[in-house]
Amino acid sequence: MNQQVELELQSSWQERQDYAEMMLPLIGKLYRNHAVEISVYGRSLLNASAIDVIKAHRKVRLHEGIKLRLRESWPILLALSEMKLAPAQIDIGKLAFNFFYGTALEKQDLSAYLREQLSTIVDKSDDQQPQDIVLYGFGRIGRLLARLLIERQGKNNKLRLRAIVVRGGKDGDLEKRASLLRRDSVHGPFNGSITVDQERQALKANGAFIQIIYADSPDDIDYSLYGINDAIVVDNTGVWRDRTGLERHLSAKGAAKVLLTAPGKDDIKNIVHGVNHYDVMPEDTILSAASCTTNAITPVLQALDEEYGIEDGHVETIHSYTNDQNLIDNYHKGDRRGRSAPLNMVIAETGAAKAVAKAYPKLAGKLSGNAIRVPTPNVSLAILNLNLANATDRITVNKFLRNTALFSKLQNQIDYTASKEIVSTDMVGSRASAVVDSQATIVAGKRLTLYVWYDNEFGYSCQVMRVIRDMAGLLFPTLPA
């Protein structure tokens, strides 16, 4: 009997591996040839392994109560590979589950079903032009943005990383920049190939030619000399956060727009994709992608406010230490930040609670906030203590947030976990800007305490990428709607 069970398990596993390995080339070709990114219940399969594909399918059971087999999603993917599609993110898990187990059960014609569900992109011509991207600064966020841009390299890639601007230029600089892109202590090795072109002062990565430009200020650069035109310059330095400072980028020939990866000052729009990205207008030349914490909490707060109403609340952020703190005790102009970051919990101020109102004005004046920097290098936790307008209970609010993460307009921003064993390192590499920890939810009538994890580096960088796409005017819908 035990031998029979073992044979059945081996056979089942072999089947899943076979289907996963058949899927990988189709997933790759759909992105390279059509800019179609495949996912399963929100988990992207771009550059995934066979094991990643299997694990993504296992996730469906946690949400739906029954498993989705790879042999059920395989015909969906195969059909997609034979269709003419415009750029989009397509969730084959949701398509397959609905076709085999949901309201589409009575529909026997798979082709007709897919054409109905994907009507906005089927047989549509792709006339969207590629956009040149320049990264100004190559620190934590700059290098992660480079990874995200390079992983999408292909003939139909719409966002082309053309240059990286840094200070320096000393002997060995290029090799060190390449090494930092190849290896990361938090996010692991780069998924691809990187070579250094010393003669042309450039990096070659996964088929992309990336010019390294050495400059001390934005207005010293002529991007057109490198064949770069109408570029979106992503400022990762945080040196300039007001309009006057950021306008210096626009004086550089070949630059058309600027995106700041920090909270913007003055009248600069702070964009949290999923919440107010509709405010991005073609005429906007300077925008901010707000902060990592603002991107983490605003989508969750908006969803809760629209469902229950938020009277007021306090946001406490347990935040990983950042590069502006000291490794060992030393002088720092900021209060407490001079103390050793790897050894201390440090109380710090955060403007994230007030910044929520810039993206979602309905909460203006309703939130207070503070932060504690802790001795971890990445992944942070926001604790939302909220007074709601309408009473609820733990089961109801968790169910609402789970459905929001799976099926709402915020499905790319909010993720959800029901695990009792989740810790911060499990969130490294999360592409969502927020992950609701349902097991920690506390509800007492109109009082709600919610715990929200976020990868303050990678998750935020994914949000920045979405804003870049908005600035470029690129349409990339998430389907099924």
N, C-alpha and C positions, 0 to 999 in steps of 0.2 A: 504493500500500500504506500509506504514512504517513498519507494522508488518510483511508483506511478505519479505521485504528487510532484516529485522532483522533476520528472520528465515533462510534466505539464507546465511547470513553472519555467523550465528551460525553453520549451517551445513558445510559450507566451512572450518571454523576454526576447527571444530571437526574432519573433514576428515584429515586435515594436522596434527593434534595432533596424531590421530590414526596411520598414516603412520610413523611419527617421532618416536613414541614409539615402533613400530615394528622394526624400523631400529636399534635402540640403541643396543640390544643384538647381532645383526649380526655384527655391527661395532666393538664391543668389541671382539667378537670371532675371527673375521678376524685378528685383531692385536695379540691377545693372542696366537692363534693357528698357524698363518702364518706370523706374523710380517708384515702384510699389513695394512697401515695407509690410511684411507678413508678421502677424502676432497671433497669440492664442490667449484669450481672456486677458488682454492687456500686456502680456509678456512678449516683447519683441524677439523675433527669431533672426534678426539681421546678424550675420556672422556667428550664428549659434553653432554648437556642436550637436551631434546626434543625441547625446545625453541631455543637453539643454532642451531639445525638442520633446523628448520623452517626459521630462520633468514638467514642462509647460502643460502638457496634456493631463498629467496627474493633478495639477492644480484645479482643473475643472470640477473634479469630484468634490473638492472642498466647498465649492460654491453652489453646485447644482444637486449634490447628493448622489449622483450616479456618474460613472466614468464616461469619458469620451475616448473612444479607441482611435488609434492612429489610422486604422483602416477606414474609419469614417470621415476623417478630415482629409485623407489622401485624395479621394476623387474631387473634393472641393479645390484643392491646390492644383491638381492636374488640369481641371477645367479652366482655372484662372490663367494657367501658363499658356493656354491656347487662345486666349481672348485678347483683344486690343483694349488696353486700359490706360487711362490717364493717371498721373501720380496720385497716390493715396496710401493710407495705412489701412490694411484689410485684416480683420480678425477672423481667421478661418475657423477658430474654435467656436465662436458665436454662430457663424454661418452653419457649421456642421451640426451643432447641437440643436439649433432651431429646425434644421431640415429633417433630422432623424428623430427628434424627441419633442419638438415644440409645435407651434401653430402651423408650421409648413409640412407637417407629417403627411397631409393628404395630397401634397404636390409630388407627383412622381417624376416630373421632368426637371432634372437638376439644372440644366442650362437655362430654362425659363425662370427658375427660382433665383439663380445668381444674377441674371439680367435685371430682374425686378429689384433685388436688394442693392445692386450696384449701378443702378440706372444713370446716376450722375457722372459716372466715369467710363462706362462701357461704350466702345466705339467712338470715343472722344479724342480728337487730335490734341497732342501736347505741344502747344506753341509757346510755352513758358521758357524764357531765355535764362541761361546760367548767370549767376551773380558772383562777381569777384568779392572775396572776403580777405581782409587784412586783420591780423591780430596785433594790436599794439600792446606789448607786454607779454611775457612768457613765463608767468609764475604758475601757481596752483590752478587757477581757472583757465588761464591761457593755454596750458598744456592739455588740460582735459577737453577744451574746445577743439584743439588741434586733433586730438584722438577722435572726437565725434565727427569732425569734418572729414578726416582721412578715411574712417571706416566706411563712409558712404561713397568713396571714390569709384567712379565708373563713367561710361560714356554719356549716360543720361543724368549724371549728378548735377544738381541745380545750384549747389553752394560750393564754390571752388576756392579752397584756401590757396591764395596766391603769394602771400608774403607774411613774414613775422618781423616786427620791429622791436629791437632791443638796444640797450646801451652796451658799450664795451667794444669788442672787436680785438681783444688781445689774443696772442698766440694760444691755440687750443680751445678757443671759445666755441667754435662750431661743434667740435667733438663733444664738449661738455653739454651743449644744448641738445645734441642728438641723444646723448646718454640719458639725460633727464626725461626725454620723451620715450625712450625705449623702456626704462625701468622706473617703477614708482613704488615706494615702500607701502603705500596704502592700496593703490588700485592695481598693482601687479604689472606684469610685462605688457608692452604694446603688442597688439594683435596685428602683426604685419612685419614688413621689411623697411628698414631705414638705412640709407647710405648718405655719406657726406660728399658734397661736390665742392672741394676747396677752391678750384679755379674760378667757379662762378658764384662762390659764397652762397650755397644753397643746400637744402636737404631734399632728398628724393624719398618719398614714402608711399608705398602701395601704388606706384604709378603717377603720383602727384609731384610736380616740381614746385618747391616752396622756397622763394627767395628770402634770405635773411638780410635785413636792412639795418645797419647800425646808424642810430641818430639820437641826438640829445633832446630834440623837441619836435613836435608834429610839423611845424611849419618849415622845417629844414628839408622835407622829403618831396621828391617828384616821383610819384608812383608810375606815371606814364612812361618813364624811362625803362620800366620793366614790363611794359605791355599791360599794365593794370589800369582799368578805366571804370569810372562810376562805382568805385568800391564802397562797401560798407566797412568802416573801420571800427573794430570792436576794442574799446579801450579797457584793458584789464588792470591798469595801474592804480586807478583811484586817485591819481595826483590832481586831476581836474574834475570837479563835480558840478560846477556851475556852467551856465551857458557861455559866458565869456571865455572860460578856459577851454571848453570842449570845441568851441568854434575854431580854435587854432588848427584842429584836424582838417577842417573844411578848406583852409587856405592851401593845403597841399594839393598839387595838381594830380588828378586821378582819383581823388576821394569825393564821394557824393553824400554820404550819410555817416553818422556816428552813433554807436550804441555803447553806453556806459554800463559796466558790470558792477555797479554799486548804486546806492540810492542817489538820485539826482536832486540838485537844489534848484532854487528859483522856480520858474514856471515849467521846468522840464517834466514831461509826462513820465511817471513811473509805471511801467507795464508789467503786470503779472499775467502771463498767458493763461487763458482759460477763464479769467475774470474780466479783464478790461482790454484784451488785445484788439477788440473791435474799435478802440479809440485810435489805433495806429492808422494814420492817414498818409496817402502817397506824398503829400507835401512836407511831412515831418522829416527834418534832417538831423535832429538830435533827440535821442530817447534814452531812457534808463530802464534796465531790467530789474530795478529795485535790488533788494538784498536776498540772501538765501533764506533767512527767517521769514521775511515778508512773503516770499513765494511759497513757503511751507504752510503758513497759517491762514493766509487770505482765502484760498479756495475752500478750505474746511469751514472757516467762519462764514463765508458767503452761503454755502450750502445749508448750514445750521440756521442762519438768519432767515433765509427764504422759507425754511420748513417750520421753524419754531418761534422765530423772532428772538433777537438778543437785546436785552435791556442794558446790560453793562457786563464788564468782566475784567480779569487780570490775566496776562500772559507771562509765564515764567519760562525762560529758555535755559536749558542745561546745554551749553554750547562747548564744543571742542575748542581747544586753544588754537590760536591763529598765528600767522607769521609775524604779526606786529608785537607779540609778547616776547619776553626774554627767556632764553633757555635757562640761564642762571640769574640770580639776583643782580640787577644792574640798574643804572638810571633809566627812567622812562618818563616822558612828559605826562602820560596818562596816570590817573590814580590807580594804584595797586598793580598795574600791568608790568611794573618793573620787577615784580617777584617771579621766581622761577615757574614757568608755565607747566613743565612736566611734574612738578612736585606739589602744586597748590590748586585748591579751588579758589577762584578769584571772582568776587562780586563785581559786575560791570554793568554799565548802562546799555540799553538798547533802544533804538528809535523805531523798532519794528512794529510795535503795537500802534503807535501814532501813524506810521507809514501805511498801515492797512487802509486808512481812509483815503489815501491818494489813489488807490486802485479800486476801492469799494467805499464810496463816500457815505453810505448809509450808516456806517459804524463810527463816523467822526465824533470824537469826544466821549466815546463809550468804553474805551479800553485803556488800561494802564499796562506797563510792562517793565520787566527787569531781566537781567541775565546773570548766569553764573558760568564762568569759563572753568572747564574741568580738564584733568590730565589725560585726555584721549586725543589722537591726531585727527579724527574725522568721525562724522555722524553725531547729530545733535538731537535733542528732545525738547519739544515745546509742550508745556502743560497749560491747557486752556481751562481756566476757572470762570464759568459763565453763568449769569442769571438770565434764564429764558423767559419769554413772554408767556409761553404755554408749557404746561407740565408734560412730562413724558416718563418713560422708564428705560432701564438699561437695555432690555431686549429690543424695544422698539427703536431706540436711537441707533443701536449697533446695526440693526437690520437696514435702517435708512442709509447709514453711511456705507454699508456693504454694497447696496444697490447703486448708490452714488458712484462708488469706485468702479463698478462694472458697466453701468449702462447710461450714465449721465453725460452732460457736456464737459464735466470735469474728470472724466475717466483717465485722461492722460496726466492729470495733476495729483489725484488722490488714489492711493492704494490702501489695502486693508488686510490685516492679518488677524487670524483667530488662534494663533499658536500661543501656548503658555510658556514656551521656552525661548522666545525671541529676545536677543540682546543687541547692543548697538552694532557690533561687527557684522551681524547678519544683514544689516542694511547697506553695507558698502556696495556701491554699484547700482543702487536703486535708481531707475529712470523716472520715477514719480517724484514730485516735489514734496509729497507728504505721505506717510504711511500710518494709518490709524491703528493703534494697538487696542483692539476691542476688549481684550482680557483685563485691561486696566481701567476701563470706563466706569465712572461712578455717577449715579443719578439719584437725586433726592427731590422729587417733585419738579420744581422749576430750576433746581440747581444742578449744573452739569460740570463734571471734571473730566477732561479728555486728554489723553496722552498721544502725541503725534511725533513719530520719528521722522528724521530727514537726513539724507546724505547732503550735508551742506556744501560739498564740493561737486560731486557728480550729478546729483539730482538737480541742483541749481543750474549747472552747465547745460543740462537737457532743456531746462526752461529758457535759458538764454538762446539756445539753438532755435527754439520755437519762435522767439521774438525776432531773431534774424530773418527767419523765413517770412514772417509778417512784413518786415521792413522791405524785403525783396519783392513783396507782392505775389509770393508763390502760394498756390492753392494746394493743400495737402490734407484732404478731409479724412476723418476716421470713420470707417464703415465696417459693419452696418451701422446706420445712424441710431 
